[in-house]
Amino acid sequence: MKFTKIATPQQIEQKWILIDAKGKTFGRIVTEVATRLRGKDKPYYTPNIDCGDYVVIINASQAVFNGQGKIADKQYYTHSGYFGSTKSVKMTELLANNPEKLFKLATRGMLPKTKLGAKMLKKLKVYAGENHPHTAQIAK
């Protein structure tokens, strides 16, 4: 009889991963990031434990978008709960003004909608340019 190995929080080793978004497709980057944040790329993946890595994305403003008019048509909505408080922002505005928020919103949709998912999302660091303060954590 074979048993499935279930990892404990003490056995998990979390690394820092650097991803350069320059010239890469936005959706492919986000799916890779979500997989790494969840820890699904590791052999000891356990769904109820945060076994993912820390992910740093640089050059977020230089990501490439595919699709006919997707970047011009897609909108992100926010709502406070009060009547008439729905606000929308186009993807082009988010990419120009706040690419960090765009990457976090897209990644959040691929993570669990629980406290564990919020904990995983905190391990994502996104920077519009090439400079970031995590050079000490990332082993070359």
Secondary structure, DSSP 8 states (H G I E B T S, - for coil): --------GGG----EEEEE-TTSBHHHHHHHHHHHHHTTTSTT--TTS----EEEEE-GGG-B--SSSHHHH-EEEE--SSTT--EEEEHHHHHHH-HHHHHHHHHHTTS-SSHHHHHHHTTEEE-SSS--S-TTTS--
